Amino acid sequence: MRNAWKLDRMQGAILVPFSIAALISLVTGIRHAIEYHCHDLQWMGVRLVGQGIDPWQEELARFPHHYDHFVTPNYLHSLYLLLFPFGLLSFESAEIVWTAATVILSIICVLMLQSLFHLSRFHTLLALCLLWMSSPFRVTLEVGQMSFFELFFLTGAFLAASTALGGLSFGVSLAKYSFSPAAVMLFLFRGRLRFLLYAAAVPLVGLVGVWLLVKTPFLKLALEPLAVSASPTAVSPGFADLMTLLEQTLKSHVSHARQLAYAIGLFGSAAYALLLSRFRLSRSAEFTLISIASLFFVKHLVYDYIFLVVLLCFALTQESRKIKGILLGGVLTFWFLLPLLDRSSLHDTNTYLAINCCLLALLLIFTTYLVTKATGAPSPVPSTETLTTAS
């Protein structure tokens, strides 16, 4: 009893400075969101859809109408229906509501991860504090990005108790499809076709709904988000991913460097998913590996690295202090150290990308080895228990 009391006192003492730092970081992020006007918020895209105007055509035509607060609509159609209420607000009101919703979602996501990883109250609060202190969290608030929206629904896909609910949650997460390749391929290799059918229903309904509003030919409208994402100016170079490194390295030597980089990234995602499908994994371990793999194989900017909170929660469950230290060190490197490095300070963007990409690759390899070693020998056919718990 006395030891438990001492432990509680010690944990409380640890949380005090972390909580203060987290609140300071939170206030800074909110202030930057107001100052820089959440410039990635899809408010105008949602508003245009509500007015019967195709926002993807606006992007592909290189902004002929110069709408205020218009940003590249590189998301699937379902997002613009889900966010429809934001289009009814003024931009100033929408950015305040979105910033508040992002903070609330960050808390909910950590609570969902607590349930998935069976974390203690102390570890849950510590994870939330470290998340709020991180650079990706502040950037997410500042630019009004969709990262916590994506984390919420992707976590729901792995946490849901039923195939239908999990599939629908995964379907909503497909709106930000940069996290989809590895997860879709893994579910496909596991034979979870019903799960994927539920997931596919969400973007299909979104496509039909937007088609009824904007009157663009159906097939053309279906392909427009992909056409937007494939354009050279649609997405800035990533932070530590293989796609960006290959594109930046090959663009001066190969005429179709972007397409080649995308193809290799997608192939790598599929190959990694095939590897994972041979092992019986818990939902938490599977989600951890999919999160890191998605960051590594597909282009992601710094704000998406809030997904490393999944690895953070996984690390906090490890009994070995050495393993826990390595994993925590990896997360904190991407959250606190690497964002401080200026690309220009290395005088070579490719060097900066290569360093980040190699560090993320090492983190992925180490975590994969750790998880697969713990599960034992690979199995060519997933067990029924695995398919059920992964729902």
QUIVEN-V961668 format. One record per residue. N is the residue number from 1. PHI is phi in radians with two decimals (* if undefined). NEAR is the number of other C-alpha atoms within 12 Angstrom. Layout:
# QUIVEN-V961668
((N PHI NEAR) (N PHI NEAR))
This chain:
# QUIVEN-V961668
((1 * 7) (2 -1.17 8) (3 -1.14 9) (4 -1.14 10) (5 -1.12 11) (6 -1.13 12) (7 -1.11 14) (8 -1.08 17) (9 -1.10 15) (10 -1.17 14) (11 -1.14 22) (12 -1.08 19) (13 -1.13 16) (14 -1.18 19) (15 -1.26 25) (16 -1.02 18) (17 -1.15 17) (18 -1.14 25) (19 -1.15 25) (20 -1.10 19) (21 -1.11 22) (22 -1.13 27) (23 -1.17 24) (24 -1.09 20) (25 -1.11 29) (26 -1.07 35) (27 -1.10 23) (28 -1.09 25) (29 -1.10 33) (30 -1.14 33) (31 -1.08 23) (32 -1.18 25) (33 -1.07 34) (34 -1.25 26) (35 -1.20 18) (36 -1.74 22) (37 1.09 29) (38 0.75 38) (39 -1.22 31) (40 -1.76 32) (41 -1.15 42) (42 -1.44 41) (43 -1.11 44) (44 -1.21 40) (45 -1.05 41) (46 -1.10 41) (47 -1.11 36) (48 -1.13 33) (49 -1.03 39) (50 -1.09 29) (51 -1.64 20) (52 1.39 20) (53 -1.90 26) (54 -1.42 36) (55 -1.25 43) (56 -1.19 40) (57 -1.12 32) (58 -1.04 26) (59 -1.21 32) (60 -1.16 27) (61 -1.54 17) (62 1.12 19) (63 0.99 19) (64 -1.16 13) (65 -1.80 15) (66 0.91 14) (67 -1.17 19) (68 -1.16 19) (69 1.06 30) (70 -1.46 28) (71 -2.22 34) (72 -0.94 38) (73 -1.52 42) (74 -1.65 40) (75 -2.31 43) (76 -1.27 44) (77 -1.06 45) (78 -1.02 35) (79 -1.08 39) (80 -1.32 44) (81 -1.47 35) (82 -1.11 29) (83 -1.66 33) (84 -0.91 26) (85 -1.04 23) (86 -1.16 30) (87 -1.21 30) (88 -1.47 21) (89 -1.61 20) (90 -1.20 19) (91 -1.09 28) (92 -1.09 24) (93 -1.21 19) (94 -1.10 32) (95 -1.22 36) (96 -1.18 28) (97 -1.12 28) (98 -1.14 39) (99 -1.11 39) (100 -1.10 26) (101 -1.11 27) (102 -1.12 38) (103 -1.10 36) (104 -1.10 21) (105 -1.09 29) (106 -1.08 37) (107 -1.20 28) (108 -1.09 23) (109 -1.06 35) (110 -1.14 41) (111 -1.15 30) (112 -1.14 30) (113 -1.18 45) (114 -1.02 31) (115 -1.19 25) (116 -1.20 32) (117 -1.75 34) (118 0.99 22) (119 -1.41 27) (120 -1.30 21) (121 -1.07 21) (122 -1.09 27) (123 -1.15 30) (124 -1.14 33) (125 -1.15 28) (126 -1.12 35) (127 -1.08 41) (128 -1.14 40) (129 -1.08 31) (130 -1.12 38) (131 -1.09 44) (132 -1.14 40) (133 -1.32 31) (134 -1.27 41) (135 -1.13 35) (136 -1.01 41) (137 -1.14 47) (138 -1.14 42) (139 -1.15 39) (140 -1.02 43) (141 -1.15 47) (142 -1.06 36) (143 -1.68 35) (144 1.25 42) (145 -1.38 40) (146 -1.70 46) (147 -1.04 42) (148 -1.30 41) (149 -1.00 37) (150 -1.15 37) (151 -1.09 43) (152 -1.05 38) (153 -1.34 35) (154 -1.24 45) (155 -1.09 49) (156 -1.04 38) (157 -1.13 42) (158 -1.54 45) (159 -1.63 36) (160 -1.04 28) (161 -1.45 21) (162 -2.05 21) (163 -1.11 29) (164 -1.11 27) (165 -1.15 27) (166 -1.11 36) (167 -1.13 38) (168 -1.15 33) (169 -1.10 36) (170 -1.12 41) (171 -1.07 40) (172 -1.13 42) (173 -1.14 40) (174 -1.14 40) (175 -0.99 40) (176 -1.78 38) (177 -1.37 33) (178 -1.22 40) (179 -1.69 41) (180 -1.52 39) (181 -0.92 35) (182 -1.13 38) (183 -1.17 48) (184 -1.05 37) (185 -1.14 29) (186 -1.12 36) (187 -1.08 39) (188 -1.17 25) (189 -1.15 26) (190 -1.42 35) (191 1.34 25) (192 -1.58 30) (193 -1.21 21) (194 -1.12 22) (195 -1.01 35) (196 -1.23 34) (197 -1.16 25) (198 -1.05 27) (199 -1.12 36) (200 -1.15 29) (201 -1.12 23) (202 -1.17 32) (203 -1.13 36) (204 -1.17 28) (205 -1.10 26) (206 -1.09 32) (207 -1.11 36) (208 -1.11 25) (209 -1.08 28) (210 -1.19 37) (211 -1.06 30) (212 -1.18 22) (213 -1.55 26) (214 -1.73 28) (215 1.17 22) (216 -1.23 24) (217 -0.86 18) (218 -0.99 21) (219 -1.14 15) (220 -1.09 18) (221 -1.11 31) (222 -1.08 29) (223 -1.60 22) (224 -1.05 31) (225 -1.02 34) (226 -1.22 28) (227 -1.13 24) (228 -1.12 28) (229 -1.13 28) (230 -1.40 27) (231 -1.22 22) (232 -1.05 21) (233 -1.78 18) (234 -1.20 24) (235 -2.30 26) (236 -1.20 20) (237 -0.98 28) (238 -1.27 33) (239 -1.63 42) (240 -2.74 43) (241 -1.80 44) (242 -1.17 42) (243 -0.99 41) (244 -1.13 40) (245 -1.06 36) (246 -1.15 35) (247 -1.09 34) (248 -1.18 34) (249 -1.34 26) (250 -1.63 20) (251 -1.09 20) (252 -1.54 12) (253 -2.09 13) (254 -2.18 15) (255 -1.22 13) (256 -2.01 19) (257 -1.09 23) (258 -1.09 31) (259 -1.10 23) (260 -1.13 25) (261 -1.10 29) (262 -1.10 28) (263 -1.10 24) (264 -1.16 25) (265 -1.08 33) (266 -1.20 33) (267 -1.11 21) (268 -1.08 26) (269 -1.07 37) (270 -1.16 29) (271 -1.13 22) (272 -1.18 32) (273 -1.08 34) (274 -1.09 29) (275 -1.06 30) (276 -1.12 40) (277 -1.15 36) (278 -1.51 27) (279 -2.06 33) (280 -1.49 32) (281 -2.02 38) (282 -1.25 30) (283 -1.05 35) (284 -1.17 36) (285 -1.16 39) (286 -1.09 45) (287 -1.15 42) (288 -1.05 39) (289 -1.20 43) (290 -1.10 45) (291 -1.11 43) (292 -1.18 47) (293 -1.07 48) (294 -1.10 44) (295 -1.15 47) (296 -1.40 47) (297 -1.48 44) (298 -2.05 43) (299 -1.09 45) (300 -2.51 38) (301 -1.53 34) (302 -1.08 33) (303 -1.13 35) (304 -1.27 43) (305 -1.36 48) (306 -1.11 45) (307 -1.13 46) (308 -1.21 47) (309 -1.10 50) (310 -1.14 46) (311 -1.14 45) (312 -1.04 47) (313 -1.12 40) (314 -1.07 42) (315 -1.09 35) (316 -1.19 34) (317 -1.57 29) (318 -1.34 26) (319 -1.39 11) (320 -1.28 13) (321 -1.13 14) (322 -1.14 13) (323 -1.13 23) (324 -1.03 23) (325 -1.13 20) (326 -1.12 25) (327 -1.16 37) (328 -1.09 31) (329 -1.07 25) (330 -1.12 33) (331 -1.09 39) (332 -1.17 32) (333 -1.09 27) (334 -1.33 41) (335 -1.52 34) (336 -2.16 25) (337 -1.50 18) (338 -1.08 28) (339 -1.08 26) (340 -1.37 18) (341 -1.36 22) (342 -1.55 16) (343 -0.97 21) (344 -1.17 13) (345 -1.20 11) (346 -1.63 14) (347 1.08 12) (348 -2.76 15) (349 -1.05 24) (350 -1.13 28) (351 -1.15 23) (352 -1.05 30) (353 -1.11 38) (354 -1.11 28) (355 -1.09 25) (356 -1.09 34) (357 -1.14 33) (358 -1.13 24) (359 -1.13 30) (360 -1.20 37) (361 -1.08 26) (362 -1.09 22) (363 -1.14 36) (364 -1.16 33) (365 -1.10 22) (366 -1.12 23) (367 -1.16 35) (368 -1.09 31) (369 -1.06 21) (370 -1.07 25) (371 -1.23 32) (372 -1.19 26) (373 -1.14 18) (374 -1.21 17) (375 -1.48 20) (376 1.57 14) (377 -1.18 16) (378 -1.18 20) (379 -2.06 19) (380 -1.17 15) (381 -2.22 20) (382 -1.09 28) (383 -1.32 21) (384 -1.05 15) (385 -1.09 15) (386 -1.11 27) (387 -1.11 31) (388 -1.27 26) (389 -1.23 26) (390 -1.31 37) (391 -1.24 38))
